[in-house]
Amino acid sequence: MYTSARWTVKEGNEDAFARRWQASADQVALEHPGITFRLLRDTSTPQRFVSVDGPWRGQEQIDAVRELPSFQEAMTEIEGLVDSVEVSTYELVVEIS
């Protein structure tokens, strides 16, 4: 399973958002090795970011991370930096490398 979010960051907060997102991802990565966290920035719209994380072992692991007080605190701080966020969970259908 994979998680993804589309973030629209308030203008002028792009660097603060990226730092806070990275700090949160670093914390989760320490507690859940094997998960890759990626933050992508739109080159034509600098306030637009996409994060993609995984692979997760399953929905239970995703839910456990989302319930952590440290994760909830990080998301509260990040919410102050963004205009909107849309979070999704995906299952892998096809992978080619």
C-alpha positions as CSV (number, residue, x, y, z in Angstrom):
1,M,0.0,0.0,0.0
2,Y,1.0,3.6,-0.6
3,T,-0.1,6.9,0.7
4,S,-0.1,10.2,-1.2
5,A,-1.1,13.8,-0.5
6,R,-1.5,16.8,-2.7
7,W,-0.6,20.0,-0.8
8,T,-1.2,23.6,-1.8
9,V,1.1,25.7,0.4
10,K,0.4,29.3,1.4
11,E,2.6,31.5,-0.6
12,G,5.9,32.3,1.2
13,N,5.7,29.2,3.3
14,E,7.1,26.7,0.8
15,D,10.5,26.2,2.6
16,A,8.9,26.0,6.1
17,F,6.5,23.4,4.8
18,A,9.2,21.3,3.2
19,R,11.3,21.4,6.4
20,R,8.4,20.5,8.6
21,W,7.3,17.7,6.2
22,Q,10.8,16.3,6.2
23,A,11.1,16.4,10.0
24,S,7.8,14.4,10.3
25,A,8.9,11.9,7.6
26,D,12.3,11.5,9.3
27,Q,10.6,10.7,12.6
28,V,8.2,8.1,11.0
29,A,11.1,6.6,9.0
30,L,13.1,5.9,12.2
31,E,10.1,4.1,13.7
32,H,9.1,2.3,10.5
33,P,12.2,1.3,8.5
34,G,11.6,0.3,4.9
35,I,9.1,3.0,4.1
36,T,10.3,5.5,1.5
37,F,9.0,9.1,1.8
38,R,9.1,11.4,-1.2
39,L,8.1,15.1,-1.5
40,L,7.8,16.5,-5.0
41,R,7.3,20.1,-5.9
42,D,5.5,21.3,-9.1
43,T,8.0,23.3,-11.2
44,S,5.4,25.5,-12.7
45,T,3.4,26.1,-9.5
46,P,5.9,26.3,-6.6
47,Q,3.1,26.3,-4.0
48,R,1.9,22.8,-5.1
49,F,3.6,19.7,-3.6
50,V,2.8,16.0,-3.8
51,S,4.0,13.4,-1.2
52,V,4.2,9.7,-1.9
53,D,5.1,7.2,0.8
54,G,5.4,3.5,0.8
55,P,5.3,0.6,0.6
56,W,3.4,0.2,3.8
57,R,2.7,-3.3,5.1
58,G,-1.0,-2.6,5.2
59,Q,-3.8,-0.3,6.4
60,E,-3.1,-1.2,10.0
61,Q,0.4,0.3,9.8
62,I,-0.8,3.4,8.1
63,D,-3.5,3.9,10.7
64,A,-1.0,3.3,13.6
65,V,1.3,6.1,12.2
66,R,-1.6,8.5,11.7
67,E,-2.7,7.9,15.4
68,L,0.8,8.7,16.8
69,P,0.7,12.0,18.9
70,S,3.9,13.1,17.1
71,F,2.4,12.6,13.7
72,Q,-0.8,14.4,14.7
73,E,1.2,17.3,16.1
74,A,3.3,17.6,12.9
75,M,0.1,17.6,10.8
76,T,-1.4,20.4,13.0
77,E,1.7,22.5,12.4
78,I,1.7,21.7,8.7
79,E,-2.0,22.6,8.4
80,G,-1.0,26.2,9.4
81,L,1.3,26.4,6.4
82,V,-1.1,25.1,3.7
83,D,-4.3,26.3,2.0
84,S,-5.4,22.7,1.3
85,V,-4.4,19.1,1.4
86,E,-6.0,16.0,-0.1
87,V,-4.8,12.6,1.3
88,S,-5.3,9.3,-0.5
89,T,-4.3,5.6,0.1
90,Y,-3.5,3.3,-2.8
91,E,-2.9,-0.3,-3.4
92,L,-0.2,-1.3,-5.9
93,V,-1.7,-2.8,-9.2
94,V,1.3,-2.8,-11.5
95,E,5.0,-2.1,-11.0
96,I,7.6,-2.0,-13.8
97,S,11.2,-1.2,-13.3
